[in-house]
């Protein structure tokens, strides 16, 4: 299908969302049904490449072409432009396979998994995660393998296998080199521990979850510059989501109040954080602020809001709230493809 972009992300007073203050709804929203459901588009496009014949993988791209294609796909993901990503990923996967470039293949499948875990479980994420890990093992590059295992951990967690999910990321973190000067190892180490903390919280192990986040913070403290900023944003987001999972929305909100000094590395990460914050506010019995935060997230990262399964769960819950507190919820439901 031809690419169709989402609403362009516009400016918004994010601090208002952090504080739970009302945020005005966007003036120009798409008409209900005007845009395709990006979750359906992603599933359809990735089904073709994940379930199709491996013999129809070409054509190959040279190394430079693969590098550029990976960068373009990552940029689309970072902007939460999942319709563009659905166009890019199948060709990228096929080209990497045809080139027999194990590193590029692993990264392409890992990116596919990152997109698929935003959707409701459908089985495709198992295929992409497995292929990512196998290709990464063949590539013999520790950073690529660790990231592939981090995504496989997320797939295991969604299936309820919390022990395997935690073991995967902790072991992957242990294989990274923290005695050198490569900041990528420190950044990924912190990210792996955050993922482990989230898995522990899913399993109801609050002590383990918080210990892993404390370890992640210690690793993040060894970074500086952009790496440090990225690690801080990731840590904040996980602290909020972990406390929400553990049934401590008050603690989650306390963490959220420190967000004013945090700069998110891209719109996807910022949008994901705001969606998690909306879940916290809903847990606190604050449908109005939760709705306002979703609107703020939509302005910043519309693709994240229109695609992510967690948003649909929140919106479905808001539809059952007092409509006076969420007067525009039917319009938002239409935009995120939730029947009102």
C-alpha positions in Angstrom: 0.0 0.0 0.0 1.1 3.6 -0.5 2.4 5.4 2.5 -0.1 7.6 4.4 1.2 9.7 7.2 -0.4 10.3 10.5 -1.1 13.8 11.9 2.2 15.7 12.2 3.3 16.0 15.8 2.8 19.5 17.1 3.9 21.3 20.2 2.1 20.8 23.5 2.6 21.9 27.1 3.7 18.4 28.3 4.2 19.7 31.8 0.4 20.1 32.1 0.0 16.5 31.3 2.6 15.6 33.9 0.7 17.6 36.5 -2.7 16.2 35.5 -4.0 19.5 34.3 -6.5 19.5 31.4 -5.1 19.7 27.9 -7.2 21.1 25.1 -8.0 18.7 22.3 -6.3 19.2 19.0 -8.2 21.6 16.7 -7.8 19.5 13.6 -8.4 15.8 14.1 -8.9 13.4 11.3 -12.4 12.3 10.6 -13.3 8.9 12.1 -12.2 6.2 9.7 -10.2 8.7 7.6 -6.9 6.8 8.4 -6.2 3.1 8.2 -5.7 1.2 11.4 -1.9 1.1 11.7 -2.0 -2.1 13.8 -3.9 -3.9 11.0 -1.5 -2.5 8.4 1.6 -3.6 10.4 0.2 -7.0 10.9 -0.7 -7.5 7.3 2.6 -6.3 5.9 4.7 -8.2 8.4 2.6 -11.3 7.9 3.6 -11.3 4.3 7.3 -11.4 5.1 7.2 -13.5 8.2 4.8 -16.2 7.0 5.7 -16.1 3.2 8.2 -18.1 1.3 11.8 -17.5 2.4 12.7 -18.1 -1.3 11.1 -14.8 -2.3 13.4 -12.6 -0.3 15.4 -10.6 -2.9 16.6 -8.3 -4.1 19.8 -7.7 -2.2 21.1 -4.3 -1.3 24.8 -3.4 -0.9 26.0 -2.7 2.6 25.6 1.0 2.3 22.1 0.6 1.0 21.2 -1.7 3.9 22.7 0.8 6.4 20.6 3.6 5.0 17.4 1.5 4.9 17.9 0.5 8.5 18.5 4.1 9.5 15.3 5.2 7.6 13.2 2.4 9.3 14.6 3.3 12.7 13.7 7.0 12.1 10.1 6.0 11.2 9.9 4.0 14.4 11.4 6.9 16.4 8.7 9.2 15.0 6.0 6.5 15.7 5.2 6.6 12.0 4.1 3.0 11.9 2.4 3.3 8.5 5.7 4.3 7.0 7.4 1.5 8.9 4.9 -1.0 7.6 6.0 0.0 4.1 9.7 -0.2 4.9 10.1 -3.3 7.0 9.2 -6.1 4.5 11.6 -4.8 1.9 14.3 -4.2 4.5 14.0 -7.8 5.9 14.0 -9.3 2.4 17.0 -7.3 1.3 19.0 -8.1 4.4 18.2 -11.8 4.0 19.2 -11.7 0.3 22.5 -10.0 1.1 23.2 -12.7 3.7 24.2 -10.0 6.1 23.5 -11.5 9.5 23.9 -8.3 11.4 21.5 -6.3 9.3 19.1 -9.2 9.2 19.1 -9.4 13.0 18.5 -5.7 13.3 15.7 -5.7 10.8 13.9 -8.5 12.6 14.5 -6.9 16.0 12.9 -3.7 14.7 10.0 -5.8 13.4 9.6 -7.3 16.9 9.7 -3.8 18.5 6.8 -2.8 16.3 4.8 -6.1 16.8 5.0 -6.0 20.6 3.0 -2.7 20.5 0.1 -4.7 19.1 -2.1 -7.3 20.7 -0.3 -10.7 20.7 -0.8 -12.5 17.4 2.1 -14.9 17.2 4.1 -13.0 14.6 6.3 -11.5 17.3 7.6 -15.0 18.2 8.7 -15.5 14.6 10.5 -12.2 14.3 12.1 -12.4 17.7 13.4 -15.9 17.1 14.8 -15.0 13.7 16.4 -11.9 15.2 18.3 -13.9 17.9 19.4 -16.6 15.4 20.8 -14.0 13.0 22.4 -12.1 15.8 24.1 -15.2 17.0 25.4 -15.8 13.5 26.7 -12.2 13.3 28.7 -12.6 16.5 28.1 -9.0 17.5 27.3 -8.7 21.2 25.3 -5.4 21.1 23.1 -6.7 18.3 22.6 -10.0 20.1 21.8 -8.3 23.4 19.2 -6.1 21.8 17.6 -9.1 20.0 17.4 -10.9 23.3 15.9 -7.9 25.0 13.1 -8.0 22.5 12.7 -11.8 22.9 12.4 -11.2 26.6 9.5 -8.9 26.0 7.8 -11.5 23.9 8.2 -14.1 26.6 6.9 -11.7 29.2 3.7 -11.1 27.2 3.2 -14.8 27.1 3.5 -15.0 30.9 6.9 -16.6 31.0 8.4 -14.1 33.4 11.3 -16.3 34.6 12.6 -16.7 31.1 12.0 -13.1 30.3 14.1 -12.0 33.3 16.8 -14.5 32.8 17.3 -13.5 29.1 18.0 -9.8 29.8 20.1 -10.3 33.0 22.3 -12.8 31.2 22.5 -10.5 28.2 23.5 -7.6 30.4 26.2 -9.8 32.0 27.8 -10.4 28.7 28.3 -6.7 27.9 31.7 -5.1 28.4 31.5 -2.5 31.1 35.3 -2.3 31.6 35.9 -0.4 28.4 34.9 3.0 27.1 32.2 2.2 24.7 29.1 4.1 25.9 26.8 1.8 23.9 27.5 -1.1 26.2 26.6 1.0 29.3 23.5 2.4 27.6 22.3 -1.1 26.6 23.2 -2.6 29.9 21.0 0.0 31.7 18.2 -0.7 29.2 18.4 -4.4 29.7 18.1 -4.0 33.5 15.1 -1.7 33.0 13.5 -4.4 30.9 14.3 -7.0 33.6 12.7 -4.7 36.2 9.6 -4.4 34.2 9.4 -8.2 33.8 9.9 -8.7 37.5 7.0 -6.2 38.1 4.8 -8.1 35.7 5.5 -11.2 37.9 4.6 -9.3 41.0 8.1 -9.2 42.4 8.4 -5.6 43.6 11.7 -6.0 45.4 13.4 -7.6 42.4 11.9 -5.0 40.1 13.2 -2.1 42.1 16.6 -3.7 42.7 17.1 -4.0 38.9 16.1 -0.4 38.3 18.6 0.7 41.0 21.3 -1.2 39.2 20.2 0.4 35.9 20.5 3.8 37.5 24.0 3.0 38.7 25.0 2.0 35.1 23.3 5.2 33.7 25.4 7.3 36.1 28.5 6.3 34.2 27.2 7.9 31.0 27.4 11.5 30.0 26.0 13.7 27.2 23.3 12.3 25.0 23.7 8.8 26.3 23.1 9.9 29.9 19.9 11.8 28.8 18.6 8.8 27.0 19.3 6.5 29.9 17.6 8.9 32.3 14.5 9.1 30.1 14.3 5.3 29.8 14.8 4.9 33.6 12.1 7.4 34.4 9.6 5.7 32.0 10.3 2.3 33.5 10.0 3.5 37.1 6.6 4.9 36.3 5.4 1.8 34.6 6.9 -0.6 37.2 5.1 1.2 40.1 1.9 1.2 38.1 2.2 -2.6 37.6 2.9 -3.1 41.2 -0.3 -1.3 42.2 1.5 1.8 43.5 0.2 4.6 41.3 1.0 7.2 43.9 4.7 6.2 43.7 4.5 6.2 39.9 3.1 9.7 39.9 5.9 10.9 42.2 8.4 9.7 39.7 6.4 11.4 36.9 6.8 14.7 38.7 10.5 14.6 38.0 9.9 14.4 34.2 10.2 18.2 33.6 14.0 17.9 33.6 14.0 14.8 31.3 14.5 15.0 27.5 13.2 12.0 25.7 15.4 10.8 22.8 12.5 10.5 20.3 8.7 10.9 20.0 8.2 7.1 20.3 9.8 7.1 23.8 7.9 10.2 24.8 4.6 9.0 23.6 5.1 5.6 25.3 5.8 7.4 28.6 2.7 9.5 28.3 0.5 6.5 27.6 1.9 4.8 30.7 1.3 8.0 32.7 -2.3 7.9 31.5 -2.6 4.4 32.8 -1.3 5.6 36.2 -3.9 8.4 36.3 -6.7 6.0 35.4 -5.5 3.7 38.2 -5.8 6.6 40.6 -9.4 7.1 39.5 -8.7 10.3 37.5 -10.4 9.8 34.1 -10.1 13.5 33.2 -6.4 13.8 33.6 -5.9 10.3 32.0 -7.8 11.5 28.9 -5.9 14.8 28.8 -2.6 12.9 29.0 -3.7 10.7 26.1 -4.5 13.9 24.1 -1.0 15.2 24.9 0.5 11.9 23.8 -1.5 12.1 20.6 -0.2 15.6 19.8 3.4 14.5 20.4 3.4 11.0 18.9 0.0 10.4 17.1 1.2 7.1 15.7 2.0 5.7 19.1 -1.5 6.5 20.3 -3.3 5.3 17.2 -1.4 2.0 17.2 -0.5 0.8 20.6 -2.8 -1.9 22.2 -2.3 -0.4 25.7 -4.0 2.8 24.5 -7.0 0.9 23.2 -7.3 -0.7 26.6 -7.3 2.7 28.4 -9.7 4.2 25.9 -12.1 1.3 26.3 -12.0 1.9 30.1 -12.6 5.6 29.6 -15.6 4.9 27.5 -17.2 3.4 30.6 -16.4 6.5 32.8 -18.6 9.5 33.5 -18.7 11.2 30.0 -18.7 14.7 31.6 -15.1 14.0 32.7 -14.1 12.8 29.2 -16.3 14.8 26.8 -14.3 14.0 23.7 -13.7 10.3 24.4 -15.9 9.1 21.5 -13.8 11.0 19.0 -10.6 9.7 20.5 -12.0 6.2 20.4 -12.7 6.6 16.7 -9.1 7.8 16.1 -7.6 4.8 18.0 -10.0 2.3 16.3 -12.0 1.4 19.5 -15.7 0.8 18.9 -17.7 3.4 21.0 
